Amino acid sequence: MKFHKGRLKFVLPLSIGVAIASYIMLVNNYQEVSEQNRLFIAIGAAILTAVISYFLFPQEGDNPDDRGPY
């Protein structure tokens, strides 16, 4: 499996959106969580989203024989 730059157009905006949304939710709903931990949680959510979405969004020519169960 090689690295596809085309996937980044989906991965980066999605992970940035998740980071912003998770940080806003932590600020509004969980004031007892410290500022540093909020930042770590938001960064972790963004990284996890980036890794998962990188593998879920198929790229043209990844595996032409794998068309799914349908």
mmCIF file as gemmi writes it, N, C-alpha and C atoms, coordinates in Angstrom:
data_model
loop_
_atom_site.group_PDB
_atom_site.id
_atom_site.type_symbol
_atom_site.label_atom_id
_atom_site.label_alt_id
_atom_site.label_comp_id
_atom_site.label_asym_id
_atom_site.label_entity_id
_atom_site.label_seq_id
_atom_site.pdbx_PDB_ins_code
_atom_site.Cartn_x
_atom_site.Cartn_y
_atom_site.Cartn_z
_atom_site.occupancy
_atom_site.B_iso_or_equiv
_atom_site.pdbx_formal_charge
_atom_site.auth_seq_id
_atom_site.auth_asym_id
_atom_site.pdbx_PDB_model_num
ATOM 1 N N . MET Axp A 1 ? 0.843 -1.176 0 1 0 ? 1 A 1
ATOM 2 C CA . MET Axp A 1 ? 0 0 0 1 0 ? 1 A 1
ATOM 3 C C . MET Axp A 1 ? 0.886 1.236 0 1 0 ? 1 A 1
ATOM 4 N N . LYS Axp A 2 ? 0.651 2.115 -0.944 1 0 ? 2 A 1
ATOM 5 C CA . LYS Axp A 2 ? 1.461 3.32 -0.996 1 0 ? 2 A 1
ATOM 6 C C . LYS Axp A 2 ? 0.652 4.528 -0.527 1 0 ? 2 A 1
ATOM 7 N N . PHE Axp A 3 ? 1.36 5.58 -0.169 1 0 ? 3 A 1
ATOM 8 C CA . PHE Axp A 3 ? 0.736 6.8 0.33 1 0 ? 3 A 1
ATOM 9 C C . PHE Axp A 3 ? 0.086 7.557 -0.821 1 0 ? 3 A 1
ATOM 10 N N . HIS Axp A 4 ? -1.168 7.956 -0.644 1 0 ? 4 A 1
ATOM 11 C CA . HIS Axp A 4 ? -1.901 8.694 -1.668 1 0 ? 4 A 1
ATOM 12 C C . HIS Axp A 4 ? -2.163 10.109 -1.182 1 0 ? 4 A 1
ATOM 13 N N . LYS Axp A 5 ? -1.636 11.086 -1.9 1 0 ? 5 A 1
ATOM 14 C CA . LYS Axp A 5 ? -1.87 12.483 -1.537 1 0 ? 5 A 1
ATOM 15 C C . LYS Axp A 5 ? -3.32 12.891 -1.786 1 0 ? 5 A 1
ATOM 16 N N . GLY Axp A 6 ? -3.992 12.203 -2.671 1 0 ? 6 A 1
ATOM 17 C CA . GLY Axp A 6 ? -5.38 12.526 -2.978 1 0 ? 6 A 1
ATOM 18 C C . GLY Axp A 6 ? -6.313 12.32 -1.801 1 0 ? 6 A 1
ATOM 19 N N . ARG Axp A 7 ? -5.957 11.427 -0.917 1 0 ? 7 A 1
ATOM 20 C CA . ARG Axp A 7 ? -6.788 11.184 0.257 1 0 ? 7 A 1
ATOM 21 C C . ARG Axp A 7 ? -6.724 12.329 1.253 1 0 ? 7 A 1
ATOM 22 N N . LEU Axp A 8 ? -5.657 13.103 1.2 1 0 ? 8 A 1
ATOM 23 C CA . LEU Axp A 8 ? -5.498 14.185 2.167 1 0 ? 8 A 1
ATOM 24 C C . LEU Axp A 8 ? -6.567 15.253 2.019 1 0 ? 8 A 1
ATOM 25 N N . LYS Axp A 9 ? -7.155 15.382 0.836 1 0 ? 9 A 1
ATOM 26 C CA . LYS Axp A 9 ? -8.206 16.382 0.669 1 0 ? 9 A 1
ATOM 27 C C . LYS Axp A 9 ? -9.463 16.01 1.452 1 0 ? 9 A 1
ATOM 28 N N . PHE Axp A 10 ? -9.611 14.764 1.85 1 0 ? 10 A 1
ATOM 29 C CA . PHE Axp A 10 ? -10.696 14.355 2.726 1 0 ? 10 A 1
ATOM 30 C C . PHE Axp A 10 ? -10.247 14.28 4.181 1 0 ? 10 A 1
ATOM 31 N N . VAL Axp A 11 ? -9.047 13.798 4.396 1 0 ? 11 A 1
ATOM 32 C CA . VAL Axp A 11 ? -8.567 13.523 5.748 1 0 ? 11 A 1
ATOM 33 C C . VAL Axp A 11 ? -8.323 14.8 6.539 1 0 ? 11 A 1
ATOM 34 N N . LEU Axp A 12 ? -7.631 15.757 5.958 1 0 ? 12 A 1
ATOM 35 C CA . LEU Axp A 12 ? -7.279 16.972 6.699 1 0 ? 12 A 1
ATOM 36 C C . LEU Axp A 12 ? -8.485 17.799 7.126 1 0 ? 12 A 1
ATOM 37 N N . PRO Axp A 13 ? -9.426 18.136 6.242 1 0 ? 13 A 1
ATOM 38 C CA . PRO Axp A 13 ? -10.581 18.913 6.715 1 0 ? 13 A 1
ATOM 39 C C . PRO Axp A 13 ? -11.421 18.163 7.737 1 0 ? 13 A 1
ATOM 40 N N . LEU Axp A 14 ? -11.537 16.859 7.562 1 0 ? 14 A 1
ATOM 41 C CA . LEU Axp A 14 ? -12.314 16.07 8.505 1 0 ? 14 A 1
ATOM 42 C C . LEU Axp A 14 ? -11.669 16.059 9.884 1 0 ? 14 A 1
ATOM 43 N N . SER Axp A 15 ? -10.367 15.856 9.949 1 0 ? 15 A 1
ATOM 44 C CA . SER Axp A 15 ? -9.696 15.821 11.247 1 0 ? 15 A 1
ATOM 45 C C . SER Axp A 15 ? -9.649 17.202 11.896 1 0 ? 15 A 1
ATOM 46 N N . ILE Axp A 16 ? -9.513 18.261 11.108 1 0 ? 16 A 1
ATOM 47 C CA . ILE Axp A 16 ? -9.553 19.613 11.674 1 0 ? 16 A 1
ATOM 48 C C . ILE Axp A 16 ? -10.945 19.913 12.229 1 0 ? 16 A 1
ATOM 49 N N . GLY Axp A 17 ? -11.973 19.509 11.511 1 0 ? 17 A 1
ATOM 50 C CA . GLY Axp A 17 ? -13.34 19.696 12.001 1 0 ? 17 A 1
ATOM 51 C C . GLY Axp A 17 ? -13.608 18.934 13.281 1 0 ? 17 A 1
ATOM 52 N N . VAL Axp A 18 ? -13.109 17.721 13.371 1 0 ? 18 A 1
ATOM 53 C CA . VAL Axp A 18 ? -13.281 16.924 14.588 1 0 ? 18 A 1
ATOM 54 C C . VAL Axp A 18 ? -12.532 17.559 15.753 1 0 ? 18 A 1
ATOM 55 N N . ALA Axp A 19 ? -11.327 18.057 15.504 1 0 ? 19 A 1
ATOM 56 C CA . ALA Axp A 19 ? -10.55 18.696 16.572 1 0 ? 19 A 1
ATOM 57 C C . ALA Axp A 19 ? -11.264 19.933 17.1 1 0 ? 19 A 1
ATOM 58 N N . ILE Axp A 20 ? -11.782 20.756 16.21 1 0 ? 20 A 1
ATOM 59 C CA . ILE Axp A 20 ? -12.484 21.97 16.637 1 0 ? 20 A 1
ATOM 60 C C . ILE Axp A 20 ? -13.768 21.62 17.376 1 0 ? 20 A 1
ATOM 61 N N . ALA Axp A 21 ? -14.537 20.687 16.836 1 0 ? 21 A 1
ATOM 62 C CA . ALA Axp A 21 ? -15.795 20.303 17.476 1 0 ? 21 A 1
ATOM 63 C C . ALA Axp A 21 ? -15.568 19.669 18.842 1 0 ? 21 A 1
ATOM 64 N N . SER Axp A 22 ? -14.573 18.811 18.952 1 0 ? 22 A 1
ATOM 65 C CA . SER Axp A 22 ? -14.321 18.169 20.243 1 0 ? 22 A 1
ATOM 66 C C . SER Axp A 22 ? -13.829 19.17 21.273 1 0 ? 22 A 1
ATOM 67 N N . TYR Axp A 23 ? -13.017 20.133 20.847 1 0 ? 23 A 1
ATOM 68 C CA . TYR Axp A 23 ? -12.533 21.147 21.783 1 0 ? 23 A 1
ATOM 69 C C . TYR Axp A 23 ? -13.685 22.03 22.26 1 0 ? 23 A 1
ATOM 70 N N . ILE Axp A 24 ? -14.571 22.415 21.351 1 0 ? 24 A 1
ATOM 71 C CA . ILE Axp A 24 ? -15.726 23.231 21.739 1 0 ? 24 A 1
ATOM 72 C C . ILE Axp A 24 ? -16.628 22.468 22.697 1 0 ? 24 A 1
ATOM 73 N N . MET Axp A 25 ? -16.854 21.192 22.423 1 0 ? 25 A 1
ATOM 74 C CA . MET Axp A 25 ? -17.687 20.39 23.319 1 0 ? 25 A 1
ATOM 75 C C . MET Axp A 25 ? -17.054 20.251 24.693 1 0 ? 25 A 1
ATOM 76 N N . LEU Axp A 26 ? -15.746 20.079 24.74 1 0 ? 26 A 1
ATOM 77 C CA . LEU Axp A 26 ? -15.07 19.967 26.029 1 0 ? 26 A 1
ATOM 78 C C . LEU Axp A 26 ? -15.128 21.278 26.808 1 0 ? 26 A 1
ATOM 79 N N . VAL Axp A 27 ? -14.991 22.401 26.128 1 0 ? 27 A 1
ATOM 80 C CA . VAL Axp A 27 ? -15.044 23.703 26.805 1 0 ? 27 A 1
ATOM 81 C C . VAL Axp A 27 ? -16.446 23.965 27.342 1 0 ? 27 A 1
ATOM 82 N N . ASN Axp A 28 ? -17.473 23.652 26.562 1 0 ? 28 A 1
ATOM 83 C CA . ASN Axp A 28 ? -18.841 23.964 26.965 1 0 ? 28 A 1
ATOM 84 C C . ASN Axp A 28 ? -19.412 22.999 27.991 1 0 ? 28 A 1
ATOM 85 N N . ASN Axp A 29 ? -19.083 21.729 27.904 1 0 ? 29 A 1
ATOM 86 C CA . ASN Axp A 29 ? -19.751 20.727 28.732 1 0 ? 29 A 1
ATOM 87 C C . ASN Axp A 29 ? -18.905 20.162 29.866 1 0 ? 29 A 1
ATOM 88 N N . TYR Axp A 30 ? -17.6 20.291 29.805 1 0 ? 30 A 1
ATOM 89 C CA . TYR Axp A 30 ? -16.728 19.668 30.799 1 0 ? 30 A 1
ATOM 90 C C . TYR Axp A 30 ? -15.711 20.681 31.309 1 0 ? 30 A 1
ATOM 91 N N . GLN Axp A 31 ? -16.168 21.627 32.127 1 0 ? 31 A 1
ATOM 92 C CA . GLN Axp A 31 ? -15.283 22.653 32.659 1 0 ? 31 A 1
ATOM 93 C C . GLN Axp A 31 ? -14.273 22.097 33.656 1 0 ? 31 A 1
ATOM 94 N N . GLU Axp A 32 ? -14.577 20.954 34.239 1 0 ? 32 A 1
ATOM 95 C CA . GLU Axp A 32 ? -13.672 20.381 35.239 1 0 ? 32 A 1
ATOM 96 C C . GLU Axp A 32 ? -12.407 19.776 34.618 1 0 ? 32 A 1
ATOM 97 N N . VAL Axp A 33 ? -12.408 19.565 33.316 1 0 ? 33 A 1
ATOM 98 C CA . VAL Axp A 33 ? -11.224 19.046 32.63 1 0 ? 33 A 1
ATOM 99 C C . VAL Axp A 33 ? -10.251 20.205 32.415 1 0 ? 33 A 1
ATOM 100 N N . SER Axp A 34 ? -8.996 19.989 32.754 1 0 ? 34 A 1
ATOM 101 C CA . SER Axp A 34 ? -8.013 21.065 32.635 1 0 ? 34 A 1
ATOM 102 C C . SER Axp A 34 ? -7.762 21.423 31.168 1 0 ? 34 A 1
ATOM 103 N N . GLU Axp A 35 ? -7.242 22.626 30.961 1 0 ? 35 A 1
ATOM 104 C CA . GLU Axp A 35 ? -7.002 23.14 29.605 1 0 ? 35 A 1
ATOM 105 C C . GLU Axp A 35 ? -6.031 22.25 28.826 1 0 ? 35 A 1
ATOM 106 N N . GLN Axp A 36 ? -4.99 21.785 29.497 1 0 ? 36 A 1
ATOM 107 C CA . GLN Axp A 36 ? -3.999 20.936 28.832 1 0 ? 36 A 1
ATOM 108 C C . GLN Axp A 36 ? -4.623 19.605 28.41 1 0 ? 36 A 1
ATOM 109 N N . ASN Axp A 37 ? -5.436 19.024 29.27 1 0 ? 37 A 1
ATOM 110 C CA . ASN Axp A 37 ? -6.071 17.752 28.926 1 0 ? 37 A 1
ATOM 111 C C . ASN Axp A 37 ? -7.1 17.91 27.814 1 0 ? 37 A 1
ATOM 112 N N . ARG Axp A 38 ? -7.795 19.045 27.783 1 0 ? 38 A 1
ATOM 113 C CA . ARG Axp A 38 ? -8.722 19.314 26.679 1 0 ? 38 A 1
ATOM 114 C C . ARG Axp A 38 ? -7.98 19.327 25.348 1 0 ? 38 A 1
ATOM 115 N N . LEU Axp A 39 ? -6.838 19.977 25.356 1 0 ? 39 A 1
ATOM 116 C CA . LEU Axp A 39 ? -6.039 20.053 24.134 1 0 ? 39 A 1
ATOM 117 C C . LEU Axp A 39 ? -5.548 18.668 23.713 1 0 ? 39 A 1
ATOM 118 N N . PHE Axp A 40 ? -5.085 17.867 24.675 1 0 ? 40 A 1
ATOM 119 C CA . PHE Axp A 40 ? -4.624 16.512 24.361 1 0 ? 40 A 1
ATOM 120 C C . PHE Axp A 40 ? -5.756 15.64 23.821 1 0 ? 40 A 1
ATOM 121 N N . ILE Axp A 41 ? -6.942 15.767 24.396 1 0 ? 41 A 1
ATOM 122 C CA . ILE Axp A 41 ? -8.087 14.984 23.934 1 0 ? 41 A 1
ATOM 123 C C . ILE Axp A 41 ? -8.466 15.386 22.515 1 0 ? 41 A 1
ATOM 124 N N . ALA Axp A 42 ? -8.478 16.683 22.23 1 0 ? 42 A 1
ATOM 125 C CA . ALA Axp A 42 ? -8.825 17.161 20.887 1 0 ? 42 A 1
ATOM 126 C C . ALA Axp A 42 ? -7.788 16.711 19.86 1 0 ? 42 A 1
ATOM 127 N N . ILE Axp A 43 ? -6.514 16.767 20.213 1 0 ? 43 A 1
ATOM 128 C CA . ILE Axp A 43 ? -5.46 16.311 19.299 1 0 ? 43 A 1
ATOM 129 C C . ILE Axp A 43 ? -5.567 14.804 19.066 1 0 ? 43 A 1
ATOM 130 N N . GLY Axp A 44 ? -5.825 14.049 20.119 1 0 ? 44 A 1
ATOM 131 C CA . GLY Axp A 44 ? -5.995 12.604 19.98 1 0 ? 44 A 1
ATOM 132 C C . GLY Axp A 44 ? -7.184 12.244 19.107 1 0 ? 44 A 1
ATOM 133 N N . ALA Axp A 45 ? -8.277 12.985 19.258 1 0 ? 45 A 1
ATOM 134 C CA . ALA Axp A 45 ? -9.455 12.746 18.416 1 0 ? 45 A 1
ATOM 135 C C . ALA Axp A 45 ? -9.146 13.043 16.956 1 0 ? 45 A 1
ATOM 136 N N . ALA Axp A 46 ? -8.389 14.1 16.71 1 0 ? 46 A 1
ATOM 137 C CA . ALA Axp A 46 ? -8.036 14.458 15.332 1 0 ? 46 A 1
ATOM 138 C C . ALA Axp A 46 ? -7.124 13.407 14.707 1 0 ? 46 A 1
ATOM 139 N N . ILE Axp A 47 ? -6.163 12.917 15.466 1 0 ? 47 A 1
ATOM 140 C CA . ILE Axp A 47 ? -5.247 11.899 14.94 1 0 ? 47 A 1
ATOM 141 C C . ILE Axp A 47 ? -5.988 10.594 14.664 1 0 ? 47 A 1
ATOM 142 N N . LEU Axp A 48 ? -6.847 10.184 15.591 1 0 ? 48 A 1
ATOM 143 C CA . LEU Axp A 48 ? -7.617 8.958 15.395 1 0 ? 48 A 1
ATOM 144 C C . LEU Axp A 48 ? -8.54 9.084 14.184 1 0 ? 48 A 1
ATOM 145 N N . THR Axp A 49 ? -9.166 10.233 14.033 1 0 ? 49 A 1
ATOM 146 C CA . THR Axp A 49 ? -10.022 10.468 12.871 1 0 ? 49 A 1
ATOM 147 C C . THR Axp A 49 ? -9.229 10.419 11.577 1 0 ? 49 A 1
ATOM 148 N N . ALA Axp A 50 ? -8.039 11.003 11.58 1 0 ? 50 A 1
ATOM 149 C CA . ALA Axp A 50 ? -7.207 11.013 10.376 1 0 ? 50 A 1
ATOM 150 C C . ALA Axp A 50 ? -6.8 9.6 9.976 1 0 ? 50 A 1
ATOM 151 N N . VAL Axp A 51 ? -6.411 8.79 10.941 1 0 ? 51 A 1
ATOM 152 C CA . VAL Axp A 51 ? -5.983 7.42 10.636 1 0 ? 51 A 1
ATOM 153 C C . VAL Axp A 51 ? -7.153 6.591 10.112 1 0 ? 51 A 1
ATOM 154 N N . ILE Axp A 52 ? -8.293 6.682 10.784 1 0 ? 52 A 1
ATOM 155 C CA . ILE Axp A 52 ? -9.449 5.893 10.36 1 0 ? 52 A 1
ATOM 156 C C . ILE Axp A 52 ? -9.944 6.344 8.99 1 0 ? 52 A 1
ATOM 157 N N . SER Axp A 53 ? -10.062 7.654 8.791 1 0 ? 53 A 1
ATOM 158 C CA . SER Axp A 53 ? -10.594 8.137 7.516 1 0 ? 53 A 1
ATOM 159 C C . SER Axp A 53 ? -9.622 7.902 6.364 1 0 ? 53 A 1
ATOM 160 N N . TYR Axp A 54 ? -8.329 7.858 6.636 1 0 ? 54 A 1
ATOM 161 C CA . TYR Axp A 54 ? -7.363 7.575 5.569 1 0 ? 54 A 1
ATOM 162 C C . TYR Axp A 54 ? -7.61 6.193 4.975 1 0 ? 54 A 1
ATOM 163 N N . PHE Axp A 55 ? -7.937 5.232 5.818 1 0 ? 55 A 1
ATOM 164 C CA . PHE Axp A 55 ? -8.157 3.88 5.321 1 0 ? 55 A 1
ATOM 165 C C . PHE Axp A 55 ? -9.58 3.656 4.821 1 0 ? 55 A 1
ATOM 166 N N . LEU Axp A 56 ? -10.544 4.457 5.268 1 0 ? 56 A 1
ATOM 167 C CA . LEU Axp A 56 ? -11.921 4.254 4.836 1 0 ? 56 A 1
ATOM 168 C C . LEU Axp A 56 ? -12.234 4.896 3.493 1 0 ? 56 A 1
ATOM 169 N N . PHE Axp A 57 ? -11.581 6.002 3.152 1 0 ? 57 A 1
ATOM 170 C CA . PHE Axp A 57 ? -11.825 6.635 1.863 1 0 ? 57 A 1
ATOM 171 C C . PHE Axp A 57 ? -10.958 5.958 0.812 1 0 ? 57 A 1
ATOM 172 N N . PRO Axp A 58 ? -11.575 5.213 -0.109 1 0 ? 58 A 1
ATOM 173 C CA . PRO Axp A 58 ? -10.772 4.505 -1.111 1 0 ? 58 A 1
ATOM 174 C C . PRO Axp A 58 ? -10.185 5.465 -2.137 1 0 ? 58 A 1
ATOM 175 N N . GLN Axp A 59 ? -9.065 5.086 -2.662 1 0 ? 59 A 1
ATOM 176 C CA . GLN Axp A 59 ? -8.398 5.857 -3.714 1 0 ? 59 A 1
ATOM 177 C C . GLN Axp A 59 ? -8.479 5.054 -5 1 0 ? 59 A 1
ATOM 178 N N . GLU Axp A 60 ? -8.62 5.738 -6.096 1 0 ? 60 A 1
ATOM 179 C CA . GLU Axp A 60 ? -8.697 5.071 -7.39 1 0 ? 60 A 1
ATOM 180 C C . GLU Axp A 60 ? -7.438 4.236 -7.633 1 0 ? 60 A 1
ATOM 181 N N . GLY Axp A 61 ? -7.61 2.958 -7.893 1 0 ? 61 A 1
ATOM 182 C CA . GLY Axp A 61 ? -6.492 2.081 -8.187 1 0 ? 61 A 1
ATOM 183 C C . GLY Axp A 61 ? -5.895 1.395 -6.974 1 0 ? 61 A 1
ATOM 184 N N . ASP Axp A 62 ? -6.546 1.472 -5.814 1 0 ? 62 A 1
ATOM 185 C CA . ASP Axp A 62 ? -6.014 0.797 -4.631 1 0 ? 62 A 1
ATOM 186 C C . ASP Axp A 62 ? -5.945 -0.709 -4.854 1 0 ? 62 A 1
ATOM 187 N N . ASN Axp A 63 ? -7.081 -1.306 -5.065 1 0 ? 63 A 1
ATOM 188 C CA . ASN Axp A 63 ? -7.156 -2.734 -5.329 1 0 ? 63 A 1
ATOM 189 C C . ASN Axp A 63 ? -8.343 -2.961 -6.255 1 0 ? 63 A 1
ATOM 190 N N . PRO Axp A 64 ? -8.119 -3.067 -7.536 1 0 ? 64 A 1
ATOM 191 C CA . PRO Axp A 64 ? -9.245 -3.169 -8.474 1 0 ? 64 A 1
ATOM 192 C C . PRO Axp A 64 ? -10.07 -4.439 -8.308 1 0 ? 64 A 1
ATOM 193 N N . ASP Axp A 65 ? -9.531 -5.483 -7.696 1 0 ? 65 A 1
ATOM 194 C CA . ASP Axp A 65 ? -10.283 -6.72 -7.514 1 0 ? 65 A 1
ATOM 195 C C . ASP Axp A 65 ? -11.22 -6.657 -6.319 1 0 ? 65 A 1
ATOM 196 N N . ASP Axp A 66 ? -11.001 -5.722 -5.411 1 0 ? 66 A 1
ATOM 197 C CA . ASP Axp A 66 ? -11.811 -5.617 -4.201 1 0 ? 66 A 1
ATOM 198 C C . ASP Axp A 66 ? -12.977 -4.666 -4.456 1 0 ? 66 A 1
ATOM 199 N N . ARG Axp A 67 ? -14.097 -5.225 -4.801 1 0 ? 67 A 1
ATOM 200 C CA . ARG Axp A 67 ? -15.275 -4.414 -5.099 1 0 ? 67 A 1
ATOM 201 C C . ARG Axp A 67 ? -16.355 -4.55 -4.037 1 0 ? 67 A 1
ATOM 202 N N . GLY Axp A 68 ? -16.136 -5.286 -2.995 1 0 ? 68 A 1
ATOM 203 C CA . GLY Axp A 68 ? -17.127 -5.426 -1.945 1 0 ? 68 A 1
ATOM 204 C C . GLY Axp A 68 ? -17.972 -6.671 -2.115 1 0 ? 68 A 1
ATOM 205 N N . PRO Axp A 69 ? -18.884 -6.892 -1.178 1 0 ? 69 A 1
ATOM 206 C CA . PRO Axp A 69 ? -19.681 -8.123 -1.186 1 0 ? 69 A 1
ATOM 207 C C . PRO Axp A 69 ? -20.875 -8.076 -2.131 1 0 ? 69 A 1
ATOM 208 N N . TYR Axp A 70 ? -21.115 -6.993 -2.81 1 0 ? 70 A 1
ATOM 209 C CA . TYR Axp A 70 ? -22.305 -6.876 -3.654 1 0 ? 70 A 1
ATOM 210 C C . TYR Axp A 70 ? -22.085 -7.366 -5.05 1 0 ? 70 A 1
